Amino acid sequence: MVNAIQSGGDWDSFSASMKSFDTWKGCISSTAGSLVTNSLNEAVVGARYENVLGEGGKKITRLEHSKLDGFNSSQIGSISSFNSTIGSLASTAVTYGLTGEATFNVLNISDFGAGASSGLLEVALGGKKGFSSRIGTGGTDVSMGNLKTALAGINNLNMNSKIKKAAKANNMENAATALRMQYGFGDEKQMQQLDDILNGKAAIKAGDGKGDAQTVMENGQRTVYLNKYKENMTREEKLAMGITLGHESYRDGVVGTQSEQINETVGAVFGHTVMADKVQKDKNYEKIMKGIIADKSLFTTDLQKDLSYFEDFKKTGDIKAFGDYVLDNYDYSADYWKVLENGNIGWDGQFDLFDENGSLLHHTDKTSYTEALAEHLGITQEAANSLIVNAGYDHFVKGENGQAGYFVGANGRKVTDKNEIQTSEKFKASYDFQVNYADKVLDKYNGNMVSALQDYHFNSLMGETLASSQIISTMMSGLYIFAEAYDDSIQKFGNVGSNNITKEIYENIYNQTGWQSNNNILYEYLKDGTISPVVGYSYITTKAFYEAGLEYLGIPEGAMHSTSINGTAVDLGTNSNNHPVVSVFNSSFLIDNSYGYTNGGGNYISLYTNNLKTDYKHLLGSSNAYNTINSLNSYGRNAGIWSFPVPSNYQIGNVGNSGTLTTNIHLHFQNTRLR
């Protein structure tokens, strides 16, 4: 056909040549082989080639969105080789069926260690000679080297099948790329972690904690929480998560001694850096890795700096210098000022006070760690400073280039939460009740705080609490007043709304990008009734940005509605009705943090989940519900606790018009990401 076109249309010659069966049989067999090879590549490899301009304007092709993403180039190549071999065999089989002849090449110069690849020995089956051989390069390549590569392709396909099944079994299908990276670029520990996940000895889960990931022991099983996992992920995010998973392979999920934690952390950083170095040098990933390494949003730490110190190590062999870099830039404590399991306090690099599970206990606006600690403990700044010094904290070093600051001990090293700040018996007693009883009132005690308190009191008499029964007995009066008031409020104001927020809905709200947008998913949930903070008719009047007409309040057109770039706000009008306002999520009310009055927001309630703060503003100040929850705040403060659970659909107040930056009765409803 090409000759016919090039000759200006000698179609008679072309037609005559096509009458020969010998011409058609080659076309049929090669087409069959190509169909098999291409189909396998599309189904197995996910091959989609795009023509792009390379360096110097040269047109090249590249593989995009491979179903084998995460495997190294050699592994992907072996699978492609297997597909080609199957295709070639299919072509040969068709030729044999049509003609009774088939030719194979059973020897290749690469079998002798040559760098090139070329056939050497043709073997023909069928035809006039039945069986014959000759020196030549033709025929389907079934040489030892090609079969060995194809066999490796089969093994790699089998591994990919196991990985996809494991990702699906863990409800983490977007983690398949990360798992393949452990196989494609992992060291011994990373490969062992993969094997444990495939065999159910370890698990991976989507997390919502601080940092990129956290490894813990749950019911005897090592579990890796990948905090940046989400339903919709870019290729860059998936590959970055593979490096994070490689880091976690060095974590055993058990908090050891400070020396053990240090060794574990240095090993983890070295392990993930070596993996990143391998990936960036692989031809399939070298371009995309440049962007991943430079993108500061993909990791909470600086991968570029890790690789720079790794390069120095390769030149000098000085592992101590690399270790010192890790200790100066990575947290090698248990995980996270936080309260430890024994009721003492350890350094976690934050001003706010968190419990051992990472839940917020108390927020402070102090910007001095000593002042913050004094506020958390209810003591003077001088007393707080003495506690810090006695725990081995020498001085504070401010962070540079965006890095967090840290305390240094007398030995010149960063302190960790192993440098425990000793707390009082009363503090330990309050903390024990808070974390192990009050915080579990909804799940364990069916919403009955008196039952939780009775359980705590009984356990104290049995010697099963952090503090002595003598100390706890002095607190019982205040705790019972609070517990009875709490239970009474649940009876009066619980189950007023109709919210039923699933984990998926919550994650959709939390994980979305572009919080300051009128397309925020929160607005859709409000429109269709998925989320209903107002019990009664309401409608959206203002989304992410203010419109014109409020200049007299000092609000220019286009101003951001939320008070935080990590927050999304909405105003809900009610046609001047003071409808009930209910909590949307199962949340926590933080004593002396969760209610108050500001000129802009009027009477407000702020409720907290582990990673979201939800504000309800302009509330009616005279409603029974609002006054009740404020009274609970006072009872809780007197009882010495930090927070209490607020179930979804609990009425916290009524829509009002309090504050100065308001024009009519409405609810300002705002959600802000805390992490």
N, C-alpha and C positions, 0 to 999 in steps of 0.2 A: 504494500500500500504506500509506504514511504517512497519507493522508487517511482510509483505511478504519479505521485504528487510532484516529486522533484523533476520528472521528465515532462511536466506540463500536461499530464493527464493521459498516459498510455494505459488506459483502462482495459484494452483488449488483452494486453500482455498480463496485466494483473489478474483478469478473469481466468485466463488460461492457467496461470500458476495455481490458482485456488481450486482448480478441478482435481489437482493431485491430492490423494489422501495423505501422502507423506507430509504435505504442507499443513494440513488441518490437525494431524495427530499431535504435532509439537505444540501447536497453539492450545489445543484442548488440555494436554497434560500440564503445560506450564501455568495455564489459567487456574486449573484445579489446585496446584501447589500454592500459587499466590493467594487464592481465596482462603485456604486453610491457614497459611502463615499470618495473613492480615487479620483474619477473624480471631485467631488465638491472641495476637498482639493487642487487639482492641478489647477482648474480653478479659484477658489475664493481666496484661501489662498496663492497660488503660492508655495505649499509645495514641497520642494526638500530636502530630508534628505541625509546627508552624514555621513558615518562611520568615526569617528576620534578617536584618542587616547586621553583620558582625563588624569587627575591626576593619578599617579601610574601606568600608562600604561593600564588603564581600557578602553575598547572599549565603546564608547557612540555614540548616534546620535544627530544631531542638525539641526535645521531649517535654511536654507540659502535662501537669496534673496526673502523673503516673499513679496507677493503683498499687504500685510497689514503692511509693515514696518513702524514704527512710532506709531502704536497702542501699548498699554501696553499688558503684558502677559495675563491678565485677559480678555481683549477684544478679543485678538486673540483666546484664549481658548474657549470663548463663541461661536465664529463663528465655530471653529472646533467641538464643542459639537453639534451645530445645524446641521452641516454636518453629524455627526455620527448618530444623531437622525433620520434625513431623510433617511440615509442608512439603519438603523435598521428597520424603518417602511417599507421601500421598501422590505427588506428581509422577514418581517412578512407578507406583502401583497402577495408575491410570494408563501410563505408557505400556506397561506389561499387558494390561487387559486389552488394549487396542491392537497391539502389534505382536505380543508374545515375546517381546524382548525387554530387557532391563539392564542398565549398566551402573555399577557401583565403583567407588574409588576407596580402596581399603588401606591405603598407606599415604601418609602426608609427611612432607619434610619437617613439619613442626614436631612430629613424633620423635625426631632425632635431636631435638633441642634447638632447632633453628628458630630465629625470631620471626621469619616470614611463614606464610601458610600457602602451600600449593600441593595438589594431588600428585602422586607418583605412579600408582599401580591401578589400572582399570581392570575390573572383572565384569565380563558380560555373561548374562544368563539368557537362554532361549536362542531363537534365531537358527540359522543353518548349522552353526558349530555347537549349539547346545550349551557349552561352557568354554569360555576362553579368557585369556588375560593378556595384557600388554602394558608396556610403559606408556603412561599418558596422564593427562590432568583432568579428563572428563569424568562424568558419572556422579551419582549422589555420594557425598562424602560420608562414609561410615568408618573413617579411620579411628584409631584408638583415642587420639586427642579430642576429636569431635564428639565421640560417644561419651568420653569422660566429662566434657563440658556440659553436654546435654543431661547427663546423670546428675551433675551438680544443680542444673536448672530444676530437675524434678524435686530434689531435696529442698531447694529454696522455695518452690511452689508449695510444698507440704508445710514448711514453716510459716509461710504467709497465710495459709488456711487456718493453722492453729492460732495465729495472732488475731485474725479477724474474729474467730469464735470467742477467744478470751476477751477481746474488747467488747464484743456484744454481750457476753455473759456478765460483764462488770457494768453494763449500761454506759459504756465509755467508747462508743464507736469512733469518735474523733481522736481517740488516743492510739489508734492503730499505727499511725506514722511514728509516734514516739516509741512504741514497742518495737517496730521494725528497726529503728535506729540503734536499739540495744544489740540487735542481731548483726546489723550492718557495720557498726563502728564501736561496739562495746568492748570493754576489757573483761577480765574474768568475773569481777563482781557484778558488772552490768549484765553480763550474759547469765549469771546465776539468778539475778533478780528476775530476768525475763522468764527463765525456766520455772521459777517459783510461781510467777503469775500464771503461766500457762497451765501449771499443774494444780492450781488452787491453794498452794501453800502461802501465797501472798495475794493481796488485792489492791486494786487502784480504785479511787473514788474521786468524785468532784468535790473540792473543798471550798470553803469561804473564809478561811483564816488569813492571818497576816503572812506576808512573804509569798514566794512562788509555790511552795509545797511544804508538807509536813508529814513525817513518818511516825506512826504510833503503833502500839500493840493493842489490838482490840480482840478480846475473847481468845487470846492466844495466837492470833493471826497478825502478821506484820501487814500494815495497811498504809499505803501512800496516798495522801490527799493532794491532788493537783489543783491548786487554788485558782489557776487561770484557765481551767477547762470550761468550755461553754458549748452550746449546741451548734453555733455557727462560728467556725474558725477559719482564718486565712491559712494559706500554706506556710507562711512565715511563723504564725503562732503555733502551728502543729510541730514544726521542726524545732522551734525554741523549747517547746514542752519536752521534746526528746532529750535535749541537753539537761533540762531540769530533772527529768526522771533518772538520767545517768548520775546526777549529783546524789539523788536520794538513795541510790543503790548502796551507798556507803553508810547510810543511816540504819541503825538496828531497831529504832522505835523505843529504845530504853534509855532513860537518862542515867548516865554513869557518873563517875567522879569527874572533877574538872579536867584532870589529865586525859581521861578517856574521851571526854567531849572534844578537847582540843585536837587529839589525834584523829578522831572521826571527822571533824570539820576540815582539817587540812587535807585528809585523804579524799573527801567528797569534792572539794574545790579542785584539787589536782585531777581527779577522775573526770569531772565534767569539762575541764579545760582541755585535757588530752582528747576527749571525744570531739569537742568543738573544732580543735585543730585538724583532726582527721577529716571531718565533714567539709571544712573550708578548702581542703586540698583535693577533694574529689571533684572530677570534672562535671558531674551532674549538679553540684551544689555550690561551686565556687562563687558564682555570680550572686545568687540569692543570699548566701552567707554574709557577703559584704554588708548588705542591708540589715540583716538580723543582728550582726555584731554592733552596728552603729545605732540601732534602734533601742533607746533607753527604756521604752515602754514595755519591752518584752521580758525584761528581767528586773528584779528589785536590786540587783547588784550590777557591777560594771564588767561585762564579759570582755570588752575590749582591753581593759586593764589586766584582767586575768591572763589573757593571751600574751600581753606584753611582758608580764613577769615570767610567764612560761618560756617565752623566747629567751629571756635572760638566763633562765635555769638551763636551757639546752646549751647555751654558749659557755656557761661557767661551771655547771654541775653543782651549784650551791643551793641545795634544797632548803637549807635553813633560811636563806633570804626569801624564798617563796613562802615558807611557813610563817615568817614574821609578817609578810604582806597579808596573808590570810588572817592572822590574829588581829591585825590592825584594822581590817576592813569587813570581817564577818563576825556575826554573833555565834559564839560557840557555847552558849548556855543551853539550858534544857530546850527552850523554844522561844520564849518571849524574853517607874516604880510598880510589880505585881505581887499579890499575896500568894505565898506558897501553900502547899497542902498542909503544912504543919502550923499555919497561921502567922508565920513570920513574913517579912517582905523582902523581895529581891529586885534587883535593878533590871528593868526591861527597856530602858531608853525612852520612856514616855512620861509625860507629866501626869496624865490621868492614872487612876488606880484600877487595875484589872484583877480578876480572880484567877485561880490556877487554870481555868478552862478558857481564858482569853475573853471573858465577858466583862463589860464595863461595870464597875462598881460605883465610881464617883468621878465626875468631871470637875476640873479646876481650870480657872483662867490664869493661874499663876505661871510665870515664865522662869521661875527659879525652882530647881528640883528640891532644894531644902524647904522653901516656902510651901511647895506643893505637898511634900511629905507631912509637914506640920499641919496643913489643912486636913489631909486624909486621916491623920491620927488624932486631931483635935488637941494638939499640944503647941507649945511655943516654938518659934523658929530656933531658939537656942537649944531647946531640948531635942529637936529634930536633928540639928547639926551634931550634937553629941552622939546620937544613935548612929548616924552615918559614919563618923570617925571611928567609933567602937567596932563597926562592922568591917573596917579595913579600907574604907574609901578615902583616898588621899586628896585628889583634886580632880577637877573636871576639865576635859579637853574639848574645845569647840571643833566641830567637824569642818572640813574644807571641801569645796567643789561639790556641794550638795550632799556630802556624806554626813551621817548622824554623828553627834558628839558622843563622848563616853567618859566614864569615870576611870581613873587610874589608881591602882593600889600602891602600897608602899614598895612593892617589888617591881614597879614600873610597868606592869601588865594591865590590860583592861580587866575590870572587875566583872563578874557575872552574878547571876542570882544565887550562886553558891555563897557569896558574901552576904549572909542573911542579916537583915536589920531586925533585932529582937523586939517583939511586940509584947504588950501586957497580956495578962491572963484574960482580962475583960475583952480586949480586942479579939483574942483567939476565940472566946466563947461566942461573941457576936458573929464573927466570920463563919464559924462552924454552923450556927443556926441558919445563916444567910444561904450558904452554898449547898448544904446537904439537906435542908428542910424547906425554908421559905421559897427558894428558887424552884423547888420540885413540887410545889403545892398543886399545880394544875395537872401534872402528869401522874404523880404518885398518890396524892391525897384528895383527888377529885375536887379541887378548889377549896378545900376546908383547911384554913390556916390553924384553927384550934387543934385539929387532929395532928397536924404537923408539929405543933408546939408540944402537945402531950407526948408524942413519940420522942422528941428531943429531950424533954424533961426525964422521961423514963430511962433513956439511954445514958443520961448524965449520972443517974443513980447507980447504973450498972458499970460506970467507969468507962464508957465507950465514946466519950467526947473529948475534944481537944483541951478543954478546961475542966477544972474540978467542979463537982456538984455544989460545993459551997459558993463558988463564984457565980455559978449559973443561977442558984436560988435567989441571989440578990437582984437578978434581972427579971425574974418571972413575973412580977407584978406589971411592969411596963410592957412586957411581951404579950401578956394575956389581954391587956387593954387594947393593944394594937390588933391582935389576932381576932378578937370578938368584933371589933369595928370593921375589919377587913371582910369577915364572913357576912356581916350584916349588909355591907355595901354590895357584895356579889349577889346577894338575894334581891336587893332593890334594883340594881342597875345592870346586872348581867343579862346577856342574851337579848338585848334590845334591838340590835341590828341583824343583818342577814348576810354578812360577809362570810365567804368560805374560800379563803386564799390558799391555793395549793402551793406546793414547793415550786412547781414549774412557773406559776404566775409570779411568785416572789422573785425567782431567779431572772425572769424576763425583765422585771422592773430594775433589779439591781445590776444586771450584766450589760444592759444596753449602753451604747455609746452615744455621745452627743446629748448630754442631759439638758443643756440649754437649747431646746428646740421645740417648736410648736408641733412637731411630729412625734413627740415623746409618747411611748406606748401607754404611759399612765393616763393620758387623756382619752385614749380609746377605751381603756378599762372603766373609766368614769362614765363615759357615754353609754356603754352597753350594760352597765350595772354590775360588772364583775367586782368593782370596788365601790363601796357606798359609805363614805364617812358621815353622810347626812341621812337621817331616817326621815324621809319625806321628800317631796318634790324639790329638786335642785337642778341647776344648769350652769354650764361654764360661762363665766363672764370675761376672765382674763387668763391667758396661758403663760408662756415663758417670758413674754415681753409686754410692757405696758403700751397701750395705744395712746393717742392724743387726747387731750381734755383734762389731764390731771396736773397740769403745770402749776396750778394754784396750790397744790400740795407739795410742790417741790419735786415732782416726778416727771421728767421729760419723756417725750414720746420715744419708744424703743428701748427704754431703760430695762435692765434685767429684773424680772419679777422676784426670783429667788434671791436670798441673801448669801448664797454660796454658789460658786461655779460647779460644785459637785451636787447641786440640788436642783430639783424641779418643783415649781410652785404652780398652783392653780387657785383661782377664786371661784367659789360656788355661790351663786345667788339663790335665794329661796322665796322671792316675792315678798320679802319683809317678814317671813315667818321664822319664829325662834325654834326651829326643829331640833330634836336631839342630835348630838354629835357623838359618834361611837368610835372606839379604837378599831382600826382596820386589821392589824396584825396582832398575834400573840406577842406582847411586848413587856418591857420593864419600865416602871416609874422610878426614877432615881431621886432619892430623898434630897430636897433642897436644890435639885438641878432641873426637875421636870415641870415646874409650874412657876408662874410669876406674872409680872406686868411690865410692858415696855410701851413707850409712847407710840412707836410705829405699829406694834402688833397687838396692843391691848392685853387683855387677859389671855394667857396661852397655856397649853399643856404640851410638853415634849415627851414622847415615848421612844424607847430604844429597843432595837433588836441588836444582834451581834454586829451588824454592819450597816444598819440604817437608822437614822434619826427621823422621826415623823412629828412635824409640828402642826398643831391645831390652834389658829389664832383668831383674835377678835371675839372670843367667847363671851357670852352673857355672864356678868359677874355675880348675879343674884340667883342663879339656878341652884337647885338642891344638889344636882349631880356634881357641879363644879365645886361647891362648898364642901361636899362629902370627900372628894378626892384630896382637897387641900387639908382637910382634917386628918385624913390618913397619913399625909406627909408629916404632920406634927406628931401623931402617935408613933410613927416609924422612927422619927428623930429621937424621941424620948426613949424608945425601946433600944436604940443603939444599932439599928440595921441600916443598910445602904440603899436597898431597893425592895420593891415588891412586884410580883407579876400582875399584869393587866391583860385579861383574856380578850381575844377578838370579840367585837360586838358589845363590849362593856361601855355604858354611857359615861363619858367624861365631862359632859357639859351640854350647852345649847348654843346654837348659832346666835351671834350678837353683833354689836357694832362698836365694841370698845376700842380705844386707842385713837390716835390723831390722824394716821394715814388711812382713812377709811371714809367712804361716801354713803354707804347704806349697809343694811344688815346682810352679812355674807360670812362665809368661812374661808379663811386662807389655809389651804391644805398643802403642806410641803414635805417632800422626802429628800433627805441628804445622805449621800454615801459617806460613811465614816472611814472606810479603808479603801 
